[in-house]
Amino acid sequence: MIDPALLRVLTGNEADIAFRHRVRTIMEWIPATVGDVILDVPCGRGFYLHRYAHVEPRCTVIGAELDPAILERGRITLANLHIPLLNTSIEALPIRDAAFDAVICSEVLEHLSDDVAGLRELSRVLRPGGTVAITVPHANYPFWWDPINKTLERLTGRHVRRGPLAGIWAGHVRLYTPEQLRQTTLAAGLEIIAERSFVHHCLPFSHNLIYGLGKPLLERRLLPRQLALAADRHQFANTSVSRWNPLALAVRFAGWFDRHNLPNEPTGRSTVNLAVLARRRGPP
């Protein structure tokens, strides 16, 4: 288990409780180990790269990201850490076979037209016996996480994919059932080691508030500096933010809903995320 105190530090500014659980799951399944070489794809703005470098500077982390604008933000965030960042797609990595001990594949398969091909490419760059931690959005998500899309799905069979009301479907080709995630993983030639399903209890309209409203305000620099510091997940070690800062209070309020969530919810319960730890077949 990851130390709860360390987890609080790593996710200190995180309003998204599902993100907190993804961090816990990924860092339990892929520990920051001396000498290991870990790939994060897509690395986005460098969240996991930053955390792994903070926890264990003697492991090697490399990021890959397709969007040049997002990658540039990552370079700015990680400027002092000298972490290699590649501008490339998950479907065609310019990396030799068996180069990595582990791969982080968090919240990406749902964006790919061919998710099996994407996982096969990750398997290619894993050493035999190496592991990949996968997280995806759950098709059976809690009503209160995204009431707009849940209501539309029930009444019309449709959902919103773009704009501030897109919610959990923002830019996604699909959401996953547990069986669909298993079949995708197995079809890529990987062996499943562990599975999880997490975050049933949540703040109403969580996805819309955090990603439809909060994230655009933060990225467009429309928030006052002290509010922005309290909401910026890359400022996880910042101790200058007052606990009475309005957004710091909002982060704690969102976390209040997490008290009844389990690390792995029972089968059949609605959750925000599904996760699989898989291994490339073959001796280590």
C-alpha positions as CSV (number, residue, x, y, z in Angstrom):
1,M,0.0,0.0,0.0
2,I,1.1,3.5,-0.7
3,D,1.6,5.5,2.5
4,P,-1.6,7.6,3.1
5,A,0.5,10.6,4.2
6,L,2.5,10.4,1.0
7,L,-0.6,10.2,-1.0
8,R,-2.0,13.3,0.6
9,V,1.2,15.1,-0.4
10,L,1.1,13.9,-4.0
11,T,-2.6,14.9,-4.4
12,G,-2.6,17.9,-2.1
13,N,-4.4,20.2,-4.6
14,E,-6.6,17.6,-6.2
15,A,-10.3,18.2,-6.3
16,D,-11.0,15.1,-8.5
17,I,-11.4,12.2,-6.0
18,A,-11.3,9.8,-9.0
19,F,-7.9,11.2,-9.9
20,R,-6.7,10.6,-6.3
21,H,-7.8,7.0,-6.6
22,R,-6.0,6.6,-10.0
23,V,-2.8,8.0,-8.4
24,R,-3.1,5.5,-5.5
25,T,-3.8,2.6,-7.8
26,I,-1.0,3.4,-10.3
27,M,1.6,4.1,-7.7
28,E,0.8,0.9,-5.8
29,W,0.9,-1.2,-8.9
30,I,4.0,0.5,-10.4
31,P,6.1,1.6,-7.4
32,A,8.9,4.1,-7.9
33,T,11.8,1.6,-7.7
34,V,15.5,2.4,-8.0
35,G,16.8,1.5,-11.5
36,D,13.4,0.9,-13.1
37,V,12.6,2.6,-16.4
38,I,9.0,3.8,-16.6
39,L,7.0,5.2,-19.6
40,D,4.0,7.4,-19.1
41,V,1.9,7.7,-22.3
42,P,0.2,10.0,-22.8
43,C,2.0,12.0,-20.2
44,G,-0.1,15.2,-20.6
45,R,1.4,18.0,-18.5
46,G,3.6,15.6,-16.6
47,F,1.6,14.8,-13.5
48,Y,2.9,11.2,-13.0
49,L,6.4,12.0,-14.2
50,H,6.6,14.8,-11.6
51,R,5.4,12.5,-8.8
52,Y,7.7,9.6,-9.6
53,A,10.7,11.9,-9.8
54,H,9.7,13.3,-6.4
55,V,9.2,9.9,-4.7
56,E,12.3,8.2,-6.2
57,P,14.7,10.3,-8.3
58,R,16.8,7.2,-9.0
59,C,14.2,5.6,-11.2
60,T,14.1,6.8,-14.8
61,V,10.8,8.2,-16.1
62,I,10.0,9.1,-19.7
63,G,6.9,10.8,-21.1
64,A,5.2,10.6,-24.5
65,E,2.5,13.0,-25.7
66,L,0.8,13.5,-29.0
67,D,-0.5,17.1,-28.5
68,P,2.4,19.6,-29.0
69,A,0.7,22.3,-27.0
70,I,0.1,20.0,-24.0
71,L,3.6,18.7,-24.3
72,E,5.1,22.2,-24.2
73,R,3.2,22.8,-20.9
74,G,4.7,19.6,-19.6
75,R,8.2,20.8,-20.6
76,I,7.6,24.0,-18.6
77,T,6.3,22.1,-15.6
78,L,9.2,19.6,-15.6
79,A,11.9,22.1,-16.7
80,N,14.1,21.5,-13.6
81,L,13.8,17.7,-13.6
82,H,15.4,16.9,-17.0
83,I,12.8,14.3,-17.9
84,P,12.8,13.2,-21.6
85,L,9.6,14.0,-23.3
86,L,8.6,12.6,-26.7
87,N,6.1,14.2,-29.1
88,T,4.6,11.0,-30.5
89,S,1.4,8.8,-30.6
90,I,0.8,5.8,-28.4
91,E,0.1,3.9,-31.6
92,A,3.6,4.3,-33.1
93,L,6.2,4.8,-30.4
94,P,9.7,5.6,-31.7
95,I,11.2,3.3,-29.0
96,R,13.0,0.0,-29.3
97,D,11.4,-3.3,-28.2
98,A,11.5,-4.2,-24.5
99,A,12.8,-0.9,-23.4
100,F,10.7,-0.4,-20.3
101,D,10.1,-2.1,-17.0
102,A,6.6,-0.6,-16.6
103,V,4.1,1.6,-18.5
104,I,1.4,4.0,-17.2
105,C,-1.6,4.0,-19.6
106,S,-4.1,6.2,-17.7
107,E,-7.3,7.6,-19.3
108,V,-6.2,7.1,-23.0
109,L,-7.7,3.9,-24.4
110,E,-11.1,5.5,-24.5
111,H,-9.8,8.1,-27.0
112,L,-8.3,5.5,-29.5
113,S,-10.2,4.2,-32.5
114,D,-8.3,1.0,-32.1
115,D,-7.6,0.4,-28.4
116,V,-6.2,-3.1,-28.9
117,A,-3.5,-1.8,-31.4
118,G,-2.6,0.9,-28.8
119,L,-2.1,-1.7,-26.1
120,R,-0.1,-4.0,-28.4
121,E,2.3,-1.2,-29.0
122,L,2.7,-0.7,-25.3
123,S,3.3,-4.4,-24.9
124,R,6.0,-4.2,-27.6
125,V,8.1,-1.7,-25.6
126,L,7.7,-3.6,-22.3
127,R,10.3,-6.1,-21.4
128,P,9.0,-9.7,-20.9
129,G,7.5,-9.8,-17.5
130,G,7.1,-6.0,-17.5
131,T,3.8,-4.5,-16.4
132,V,1.3,-1.8,-17.6
133,A,-1.2,-0.1,-15.4
134,I,-4.4,0.8,-17.3
135,T,-7.3,3.1,-16.2
136,V,-10.4,3.9,-18.2
137,P,-13.8,5.5,-17.5
138,H,-16.5,3.1,-16.4
139,A,-19.7,2.8,-18.6
140,N,-21.6,2.3,-15.4
141,Y,-20.6,5.6,-13.8
142,P,-22.4,7.1,-10.8
143,F,-25.4,9.3,-11.6
144,W,-24.1,12.2,-9.5
145,W,-20.7,12.2,-11.3
146,D,-22.3,13.4,-14.5
147,P,-26.1,13.8,-14.1
148,I,-26.5,15.4,-17.5
149,N,-25.1,12.6,-19.6
150,K,-26.6,9.9,-17.3
151,T,-30.1,11.4,-17.8
152,L,-29.6,11.8,-21.5
153,E,-28.4,8.2,-21.9
154,R,-31.5,6.9,-20.0
155,L,-34.0,9.1,-21.8
156,T,-32.6,9.2,-25.4
157,G,-29.6,6.9,-25.6
158,R,-27.4,9.8,-26.5
159,H,-24.7,11.8,-24.7
160,V,-22.7,15.1,-25.0
161,R,-19.1,14.6,-26.2
162,R,-17.9,18.2,-26.6
163,G,-18.1,21.5,-24.7
164,P,-18.5,22.3,-21.0
165,L,-21.4,19.9,-20.6
166,A,-19.6,16.9,-22.1
167,G,-18.7,15.5,-18.7
168,I,-17.4,11.9,-18.6
169,W,-17.9,11.5,-22.4
170,A,-15.5,14.5,-23.3
171,G,-13.7,13.4,-26.5
172,H,-14.2,9.7,-25.8
173,V,-14.9,7.0,-28.4
174,R,-16.2,4.6,-25.8
175,L,-16.6,3.9,-22.0
176,Y,-15.8,0.5,-20.7
177,T,-17.6,-2.3,-18.9
178,P,-15.3,-4.6,-16.8
179,E,-15.6,-7.4,-19.4
180,Q,-14.8,-5.0,-22.3
181,L,-11.6,-3.9,-20.6
182,R,-10.6,-7.5,-19.9
183,Q,-11.2,-8.5,-23.5
184,T,-9.2,-5.5,-24.8
185,T,-6.3,-6.3,-22.5
186,L,-6.3,-10.0,-23.4
187,A,-6.6,-9.3,-27.2
188,A,-3.4,-7.3,-27.0
189,G,-1.6,-10.4,-25.7
190,L,-1.3,-9.2,-22.1
191,E,-1.9,-11.2,-19.0
192,I,-4.2,-9.7,-16.4
193,I,-2.7,-9.6,-12.8
194,A,-5.2,-7.4,-11.0
195,E,-8.4,-5.4,-11.5
196,R,-10.1,-2.6,-9.6
197,S,-13.2,-0.4,-9.8
198,F,-13.3,2.8,-7.8
199,V,-15.2,5.9,-6.7
200,H,-18.9,5.4,-6.2
201,H,-19.6,8.3,-3.8
202,C,-18.9,11.8,-5.2
203,L,-19.8,15.4,-5.2
204,P,-22.8,16.1,-7.5
205,F,-21.8,17.3,-11.0
206,S,-18.1,16.6,-10.2
207,H,-16.9,16.2,-13.7
208,N,-18.7,19.3,-15.0
209,L,-17.4,21.5,-12.1
210,I,-13.8,20.3,-12.3
211,Y,-13.2,19.8,-16.0
212,G,-16.0,21.8,-17.6
213,L,-15.6,24.9,-15.4
214,G,-12.5,24.8,-13.2
215,K,-9.9,23.5,-15.6
216,P,-10.6,26.0,-18.4
217,L,-10.5,28.9,-15.9
218,L,-7.2,27.7,-14.6
219,E,-5.6,27.1,-18.0
220,R,-6.7,30.5,-19.3
221,R,-5.3,32.1,-16.2
222,L,-8.6,33.7,-15.3
223,L,-8.2,32.9,-11.6
224,P,-6.4,35.1,-9.1
225,R,-3.0,33.8,-8.3
226,Q,-3.7,32.4,-4.8
227,L,-6.9,30.7,-6.1
228,A,-4.9,29.2,-9.0
229,L,-2.2,27.9,-6.6
230,A,-4.9,26.1,-4.6
231,A,-6.3,24.5,-7.7
232,D,-3.1,23.6,-9.6
233,R,-2.4,19.9,-9.2
234,H,1.2,20.5,-10.2
235,Q,1.8,22.6,-7.1
236,F,1.4,19.5,-4.9
237,A,4.3,20.4,-2.5
238,N,3.3,24.1,-2.2
239,T,2.9,25.1,1.5
240,S,2.1,28.8,0.9
241,V,-1.7,28.2,0.3
242,S,-3.9,29.0,3.3
243,R,-6.2,26.2,4.4
244,W,-8.9,28.9,4.3
245,N,-8.3,29.7,0.7
246,P,-11.8,29.2,-1.0
247,L,-10.5,26.7,-3.5
248,A,-8.6,24.8,-0.8
249,L,-11.8,24.6,1.1
250,A,-13.6,23.3,-2.0
251,V,-10.9,20.7,-2.5
252,R,-11.5,19.4,1.1
253,F,-15.3,19.5,0.6
254,A,-14.9,17.4,-2.5
255,G,-12.7,15.0,-0.6
256,W,-15.4,14.7,2.1
257,F,-17.5,12.6,-0.2
258,D,-14.6,10.1,-0.5
259,R,-14.8,8.9,3.0
260,H,-17.2,6.0,2.1
261,N,-15.4,4.9,-1.0
262,L,-13.4,1.7,-1.1
263,P,-10.1,1.1,-2.9
264,N,-12.0,-1.6,-4.9
265,E,-15.8,-1.4,-5.0
266,P,-17.9,-4.6,-5.1
267,T,-18.8,-6.1,-8.5
268,G,-21.8,-4.4,-10.2
269,R,-21.5,-1.1,-8.3
270,S,-21.4,2.1,-10.4
271,T,-18.0,3.7,-10.3
272,V,-16.1,6.4,-12.1
273,N,-13.1,4.3,-13.1
274,L,-12.0,0.8,-13.9
275,A,-8.3,-0.3,-13.7
276,V,-6.3,-3.3,-14.8
277,L,-2.7,-4.3,-14.1
278,A,-1.4,-6.4,-16.9
279,R,1.9,-8.1,-17.7
280,R,3.7,-8.9,-20.9
281,R,4.0,-12.6,-21.1
282,G,7.5,-14.1,-20.9
283,P,10.2,-14.4,-18.2
284,P,11.4,-11.2,-16.6
